[in-house]
Amino acid sequence: MLLGLTTALVATVCFGFGSVFQAGGAREAPHADRVRVGLLAALLRSWRFLLGTGLDIAGFALSVVALRTLPLFLVQAVTNASLAVTALAAARLLGARLHRADLLGIAAVVAGLTLLALGSGHAGRDHASAAFHWALLAATVLMLLLTFVLARRSGNAAAVGLGLLAGVGFGVTSLAVRVLDVSGPLDVFTDPAAYGLALGGLGGYLAYALALQRGTVTAVTAAGTVSETFGPALVGVVALGDTARSGYAWCALTGFVVAVGGTFVLSRFGEVESELVPSAPSAPSAPSPPSPPSGPDVTGPDVTPVARTAPPCKGDLPDKSDGETRTERQVP
């Protein structure tokens, strides 16, 4: 259990910093109103997004060990506590400001994870029926379809929806890692859970990148916490047999609620300060000297102003050749 808990905590740090770097890369890319290859190409040209993705890959590799050895409710709560790491990293790297509520949220996450670790028991089964494997793949396909629909929308509601879909993709990935048949290469390639794992991870990253262009880092991450934490935790208890320590169910449940509640407190962590504070107004430039008057203009509702180089004098005749009222100087 110690090895699994250690890898889960290190994975949390990787996920937290990865979110911040991905946010910077996503905001550098052109705004996308739909899923296009150009968006992916722009993201791949951003070193920040690539660094964030690399940290996420490292975090996922570490979380595999935890997912195979710890209850899902413990692993999901620990890894989703990366929001606390995200808040601290955003304060340092993106110029955000941590307020008292944010610090209380971070403290709640730490306290909740401590209680959860004390009350967690052993992991349940690492295998499931064929129908369970196919259900994981079906959930991933549905998540991708909904992502294509929400990608055409903008605003906070679309950002929250895409964040929830990203959490579904990552949650399916966690469940697929738990039940994946790794007895042989052929078994892996014929397992629907393997394709659910791949599509869930890629689709989750795509939905997450689209959500970051429509909302704040913490708001999007907190929205994903709902589906990524509660869904797999419930499935792990009901379908896979994850349990708490004997007599410590209250401790595990309290720790889970407090840790997840801390992430919701952190979801109030506002915009990056550089985006909140308006730019200082520039100093007014000195007014240019007025140009000498050039005489009155002929103006009217439907008349184009015509500058005169000399005041009208006796002998000027109207010129209506172009439909406008002008005067034509008669040369004596």
N, C-alpha and C positions, 0 to 999 in steps of 0.2 A: 504493500500500500504506500510506503514511503516513496518508492521510485515513481509510482504513478502520480502522487500528489506533487512531487518536485517537478516533474515534466509538465504538469498542468499549470503550475505557477509560472514557470519560465515561458510557456506558450502564451500565457496571459500578457506578459510583458511584451512579447513579440507582436501580439494582436493590437495592443494599445498603441504602440509607436507606429505600427503599420497603418492604422486608421488615420493618424495625423498626416503621415506622408502621402497616403492615397488622397486625402482631402485636398492637399496642395496641388497634386498632379491633376486631379479631376477639374479643379477650378481653372487651371491653366489651359485646358482643352476647350475648343469651341463648344458653345452650348448646343446640345443635340435635342431635337424635338421628336426623335424616333430612333429606333435601333438601326444603326448603320455601320458599315465597315470603317468609314472615316473616323468614327468615334474611337473605335478600338485602335486604329492606327495612330491617332493623336495621343491616346493614353500610353501607347508603347514608346512614343518619342519623349515622354516625360520621365526624367530620372527619378523624380519624387514618387511618382506612381509605381515605377518599377522597383524602387527600394521598398516601398510599402508592401508591394506584392511579394517580394522576396522574404520580408519578415513574416508575412502571413503564411507563406509556404513552410518556412522554418517552424512557425508556431503549430501549423497543422501536423507536421511530421512528429513534433513532440507530443501533441495531443493524442495521436494514435495510440501511443503507449498507455496513456491515461484512460482512453476510451475502452481499451481491452482489459483493463485491470481494476477500474473503479466504477461505482454506480454512475449511471448517466446523470442523475440529478446533481451529484457532486461535481462531475466534470463540467457540465453546462454552467453551473453557477460560478465555478472558478474562472472558466474562460470568458464568460460574459462580464465578469468583473473587470475586464480590460477597459471598460468605460472609465473607471477610476484612473487607470494609467493614461488613457486618452486625455482626460481633463488635465492631469499634471503635465503631460507632454505638450498639450496645446498651450498651456500657460507659459511654458518655456520656449517653445519653438514658433508658435503662431501669435504670441502677444496677447493671449486671452487672460482675463483676470478671474482669479478664484475668490468667491465671496464666502461668507460664513456658511450658507446653505450647502455650497459645494464641498467645503471641508467636512461638514456633518455627513454628507452623502458618502464621502470617501471613508470616514470612520465607520459608518454603518456597514459598508461593504466589507471592511476588514473584520469587524466584529462578527458579522453574519457568516463569513467564510470560516472563521475560527470555530464557531458553534457547529457549522455544518460538517467540518472535518472531524470534530469530536463525536458527532452522532451518526456518521455514515458507517454502514456495514460493508459486506462484501458484494461484489458485482454479481448479477444474475447470470442468465444463460447468454452465451455468445453465438447462438444459432436460433433460427426461427423457421416457420413454414414457408413454402414456396409462395403462398398468397401474400405473406408479409413482404417478401422481396419484390414482388410485382407491384404491390401497393406503394412502395418507396419510389419506384420508377414512375408510376402514374402521378404521384404527387409532384414529382419534379417537372414532368411535362406540363401539368396544369400551371405550375408556378411560372414557367417560361412563357406560356400563352398570355397570362395576366400581365407579365412584365412588358410584352410587346404592346399591350393595350395601354397601360399606364405611361409608357414612354412617350406617348403622343400628348400627354397632359403636363401642365406645369403648376407650380404653387405648392403650398405646404401640405395639402391633402395628398397630392401625388407623391411628394417626398416621403410622407409617412407610409403610404401604401407600398411604395417600392422598398422602403426599409423593412416592412413586414415580410414582403416576398423574399428579400435577401435572407432574412432570418429563417424562412421556410427552407430555402436552398441549403443553408449551412446546417440546419437541424437535420435534414434528410441525410446530409453527408455524414454527420455524427452517428446516426442510426445505422447507415450502411457500413461504416467502419466497424461497428460493433458486431454485426451479423454476417459480414462478408465471409464467404467460404474461401479460405486460403489453403486448402489441402493440396491444391495443384494448379498449374497455369491454366489448364483447360477448364477447371471448375471456376476460376476467376472470370474468364472471358465469357462463360455461358451463364453467369449469375446476373440476373436483372439488377441486383443491388449495386453491382460494380458500375453499371451505366447510370444508375441513379446517383451514385457518388460523384462521377465525373460531371454529369450534367448539372447536378445540384451545386457543385462547387463553382463551375464556370457561370451558371445562371445567377448564382448568388452574388458573385463579384460584379457581373454586369448590372444587376438591379441595384447593387450598392453604389456603383459609380454613377449611375443615372440619378439616384436619390441624392447624392452629395452635391450635384449641380442644382438641386432644387431646394435644399434645406441645409441646416447646420450639421456639423459633424456629430455632435452629441444627440441632437434630436433624431437623426437618422439611425444612429447606433442604438439609442434607447428603444426606438420602434422595433428594431430587429430583435431586441432582447426578449420581447413578449413571445414571439413565435420560436425563437431559437432556444430559449431556456425552458419554458413551460411545456412545450410540445414534446420534445424528446424525454424530459424528466418524467412526464406522465406515462408515456409509452414504455419507458424503461421499468417503471413500477408495475404497470398493469400487464404488459405483454411479455416482458423479459425477466421479471422476478427480482428486480433490485430492491434491497431492503436496508433499513437502518440497523444500528446495533441494538441488541436486545435491551429493552428498557430505556433506550435513548432516542426513541422516535420523536419525542417532543423537542429534543435538542436539534435534531436534523431538520425538522419542520420549521422551528423557529429560526434557525440559521439560514435556511433557504429563503424564507419570507423577508428577513432583515436584509440579506445580501441583495436580493432582487429589488426590495424597496429602496435601498441605497442607490441603485442604478437609476431608478425613477427620479429620485431627488437630484441626481446628477444630470438628468435630462433637462433640467431647468437651467443648466449651465449655458449661458447665452452665447450670442454671436461673438466672434473674434473681435477684440477691441479695435483692430485696424479697420474693420468693416463697420463698427458701430459709430466711431468718432468721425464726424464729417471733416473733410479736408479744410484747412484754414483758408479763409478768403485771401486772395492776393491783394496786395496794396494797390489802390487805385492809381492809374497812370495820370500823369499831368495832362490837362486838357490842351489840345492843339490850338494854336491861335486861329481865330475865325478868319475865313477867307473873305475877301472884299465882296460886297454885294454885286450881283451881276444883273440886277434889274428884276422887275416883276415877272412871275411865271403866269402863263395862261392855264388855269386849272378848272376842272369841273367834274361832274359825276362820271362822264364818259369821255373825258378829254385828256389826252396825254400831255403832261406839262412840257412846254417848249421854252427853252431859255432864250432870252432876247439879248442880243449884243448891243442894242441901242434902243432907246425909247421910241415908241411909234410917233410918227409925225404926219403932217398933212400930206396926202397923196398916196398913203398906203392903201392897197386894195385887198379884199379878202381872197384867199387862195383855197379852193375847195376841191382840188384835184385828187386828194387822198382821203377825203371825207372828214378831215379835221379842220378846225378853225385856226388858221394861221394867217399871218399877214405877209405880204410880199412887197418889198421895197421897190418902188418904181424909180428906176434910174433916170434922172432927167436927161 
